[in-house]
Each structure stands twice: as C-alpha cells, then as structure tokens.
Amino acid sequence: MHITKAEARKILAQKRAALTDSECMKLDDLLLIQLQRIDWSSTSILASFYPLAHKNEPNTLLFEKYIKTLYPFIRFCYPIVQAKINAMDFYFETETLQLNAFGIQEPLPFNKVTPDLIDSMLVPLLGFDQKGHRVGFGKGYYDRYLAKAGKDLQKIGVSYFEPMDNFTDTNEFDVPLTCCITPWNTYEFE
C-alpha cells in the first residue's frame, strides 16, 4: 500500500503519542544497540538534536553519552531554528541552553558550524519509507538544511518504527537518509 507523507505523518504521530514512558525507554535502549553498530571513526563533528520528551521522541541524550564515552574526539552541534525566515543552523553545544518558540532546547548561538564541516547527523523524524525518505513534522527545516550539506554527510535517521511503504509524494527537494536505525534494524540507502 502506498501512502502520502501527510497520511504517514498522521498515523505515525498517533502511534508515537500512544507510547508509554516505559515503552520509550525500552525502545531507546534497543536504538542504542543499533547505534553501536555504526562506524563513528571518521566523524569529528556530529550534528544531533535535543529530544522532545512530551512528543515521545527518541532520547538522543542517551546516544550522545554513549558516543562521547567511546569517541571523545567527536564534537557535537545542535540546531537553532529561525522560524521567521524558515531556516535552521547548527551551533556547537553550550552548557547553558535556551528554549525556542516550539519548546525545543537549543544551544546559545556562539559557535556556528557550517554545513561542510559536519560529518554525520542524527536526523529527527516520525518515520521513513523503504527508499530512505523521511517524514518529519512538516516544517521542512531539515530538508532545506540537508540540501545545503555536502554529499558525504552521513544522514542517520532515528525511528521507533520500521519503514513504511514508499511515499507517493516525494519530490526533488526531499533528501533521502544515508541510513536509519530502528529498535530492531539498521537500514542503509543509496
């Protein structure tokens, strides 16, 4: 069955909202196992995102702790959204965080990281299809940013759910993932 991204967004948002805290913790532990299978040796700068606990988003802080322990040379950066101009940039992490208009934590805007410096990125999503196209919350921040990034950027989706059938409404502006981890599998895309 083929599905549009809008239909997938609605289904996946409902599935994720129905997860309990304990289910999310179990899924995060399983995601961490999949994350450990990724080769991080050529990553010096990793873009990540702060999880939205109230939206049952995967706990990237758990993943960061693991990566920092085994790969202390990796530096992390996080997005700052500029909603008025529909843009997003990444900045190195700061000890102090600020909340944006969407209630998402962000680093202070001190040290901007240009897209060409980022080696790998953990990409937030609700779900993805069998070709690596992601469904986010529909604002397009990541698609616009990924379009500026280099072709060598490792784009790693993080999903609680297995892939859906291919979306019927992808277009040339959609940037597919390099791979996506779920609690049970790692999917690689070309």
Phi, psi and omega per residue, in radians:
M1 nan 2.197 3.086
H2 -1.575 2.684 -2.993
I3 -2.548 2.628 3.066
T4 -1.468 2.834 3.114
K5 -1.134 -0.628 3.130
A6 -1.131 -0.726 3.097
E7 -1.144 -0.755 3.129
A8 -1.092 -0.750 -3.139
R9 -0.990 -0.784 -3.113
K10 -1.137 -0.825 -3.129
I11 -1.085 -0.845 -3.065
L12 -1.215 -0.628 3.093
A13 -1.113 -0.678 3.104
Q14 -1.178 -0.743 3.122
K15 -1.083 -0.742 -3.108
R16 -1.222 -0.678 3.130
A17 -1.118 -0.473 -3.110
A18 -1.382 -0.204 -3.137
L19 -1.219 2.442 3.066
T20 -1.482 2.902 3.090
D21 -1.026 -0.747 -3.123
S22 -1.186 -0.613 3.065
E23 -1.123 -0.738 3.112
C24 -1.088 -0.715 3.123
M25 -1.090 -0.732 3.112
K26 -1.124 -0.780 -3.137
L27 -1.120 -0.659 3.098
D28 -1.105 -0.713 3.105
D29 -1.096 -0.710 3.110
L30 -1.202 -0.655 3.073
L31 -1.091 -0.671 3.128
L32 -1.073 -0.655 3.085
I33 -1.075 -0.761 3.115
Q34 -1.165 -0.679 -3.136
L35 -1.084 -0.563 -3.130
Q36 -1.182 -0.288 -3.140
R37 -1.491 -0.121 -3.138
I38 -1.467 2.428 3.107
D39 -1.445 1.952 -3.104
W40 -1.755 0.048 -3.000
S41 -1.099 -0.454 -3.138
S42 -1.747 0.185 3.121
T43 -1.701 2.163 3.029
S44 -1.926 -0.518 3.069
I45 -2.224 2.145 -3.122
L46 -2.037 2.109 3.045
A47 -1.499 2.322 3.138
S48 -2.320 -2.908 3.097
F49 -2.578 2.620 3.082
Y50 -1.443 2.281 -3.062
P51 -1.270 2.590 3.027
L52 -1.703 1.712 -3.070
A53 -1.074 -0.640 -3.101
H54 -1.252 -0.166 3.064
K55 -1.939 0.268 3.128
N56 0.908 0.858 3.123
E57 -1.539 2.528 3.121
P58 -0.906 2.484 -3.048
N59 -1.413 1.505 -3.118
T60 -1.181 -0.334 3.095
L61 -1.165 -0.591 3.044
L62 -1.129 -0.749 -3.141
F63 -1.139 -0.727 3.136
E64 -1.057 -0.751 -3.134
K65 -1.042 -0.784 3.111
Y66 -1.066 -0.867 -3.079
I67 -1.111 -0.747 -3.137
K68 -1.123 -0.558 3.138
T69 -1.210 -0.793 -3.080
L70 -1.531 -0.441 -3.093
Y71 -2.287 1.239 -3.043
P72 -1.126 -0.231 3.139
F73 -1.396 -0.231 -3.117
I74 -1.352 2.268 3.055
R75 -1.751 2.465 -3.104
F76 -1.817 2.519 3.004
C77 -2.345 2.734 -3.040
Y78 -2.367 2.711 -3.084
P79 -1.365 2.595 2.895
I80 -2.135 2.127 -3.095
V81 -1.583 2.357 3.040
Q82 -1.964 1.472 -3.001
A83 -1.037 -0.608 -3.086
K84 -1.097 -0.515 -3.141
I85 -2.005 0.253 3.123
N86 0.896 0.858 -3.103
A87 -2.336 2.889 3.131
M88 -2.600 2.414 3.051
D89 -2.295 2.799 3.134
F90 -1.890 2.511 -3.138
Y91 -2.327 2.561 3.071
F92 -1.046 2.599 -3.098
E93 -1.061 2.598 3.084
T94 -2.218 2.696 3.132
E95 -1.112 -0.710 3.116
T96 -1.585 2.421 3.122
L97 -2.063 2.786 3.060
Q98 -2.211 2.697 3.073
L99 -1.671 2.364 3.080
N100 -1.583 -3.046 -3.078
A101 -1.118 -0.387 3.136
F102 -1.601 0.037 -3.109
G103 1.377 0.375 -3.131
I104 -1.772 2.380 3.088
Q105 -1.217 2.511 3.104
E106 -2.435 2.651 3.026
P107 -1.260 2.889 3.027
L108 -1.287 2.536 -3.022
P109 -1.400 1.161 -3.113
F110 -1.725 -0.850 -3.022
N111 -2.145 1.608 -3.132
K112 -1.231 2.475 3.113
V113 -1.973 2.125 3.134
T114 -1.308 2.638 -3.071
P115 -0.971 -0.574 -3.098
D116 -1.222 -0.272 -3.134
L117 -1.548 -0.309 -3.079
I118 -1.415 2.192 -3.137
D119 -1.542 -0.721 -3.079
S120 -2.432 2.663 3.140
M121 -2.466 2.245 2.940
L122 -1.459 2.067 -3.007
V123 -1.833 2.156 3.100
P124 -1.259 2.608 3.111
L125 -2.889 2.826 2.977
L126 -1.524 -0.661 -3.137
G127 -2.950 -3.086 -3.095
F128 -2.671 2.873 3.106
D129 -1.864 -3.108 -3.036
Q130 -1.256 -0.135 3.080
K131 -1.811 0.039 3.108
G132 1.568 0.195 3.062
H133 -1.422 2.348 -3.062
R134 -1.762 2.755 2.986
V135 -2.081 2.048 3.068
G136 -1.813 -2.581 -3.135
F137 -1.584 0.078 2.986
G138 1.607 0.106 -3.137
K139 -1.501 -0.406 3.078
G140 1.455 0.142 -3.106
Y141 -1.050 -0.813 -3.091
Y142 -1.221 -0.713 3.120
D143 -1.043 -0.748 3.126
R144 -1.150 -0.711 -3.139
Y145 -1.190 -0.786 -3.110
L146 -1.113 -0.509 3.090
A147 -1.132 -0.491 3.121
K148 -1.474 -0.340 -3.052
A149 -1.320 2.775 3.127
G150 -1.208 2.755 -3.134
K151 -1.150 -0.377 -3.123
D152 -1.427 -0.129 -3.135
L153 -1.066 2.209 3.065
Q154 -1.457 1.933 -3.082
K155 -1.767 1.836 -3.009
I156 -1.880 1.904 3.067
G157 -1.345 2.647 3.137
V158 -2.252 1.954 -3.016
S159 -2.324 2.434 3.016
Y160 -1.304 -0.292 -2.995
F161 -2.100 2.672 3.099
E162 -1.233 2.866 -3.078
P163 -1.127 2.637 3.046
M164 -1.625 3.015 3.001
D165 -1.058 2.852 -3.095
N166 -1.062 2.425 3.124
F167 -1.290 2.467 -3.080
T168 -1.487 -0.198 -3.021
D169 -2.118 0.616 3.030
T170 -1.328 2.740 -3.140
N171 -2.489 -3.092 -3.063
E172 -1.159 -0.264 3.133
F173 -1.509 -0.247 3.098
D174 -1.288 2.237 3.126
V175 -1.850 1.952 -3.116
P176 -1.205 2.722 3.099
L177 -1.273 2.745 2.976
T178 -1.360 -0.746 3.081
C179 -2.706 2.925 3.076
C180 -2.502 2.325 3.068
I181 -1.779 2.472 2.999
T182 -2.168 3.034 3.115
P183 -1.040 -0.381 -3.026
W184 -2.027 -0.256 -3.030
N185 -2.606 2.841 2.923
T186 -2.108 2.164 -3.120
Y187 -1.867 2.337 3.104
E188 -1.963 2.484 -3.118
F189 -2.212 2.753 3.123
E190 -1.593 nan nan
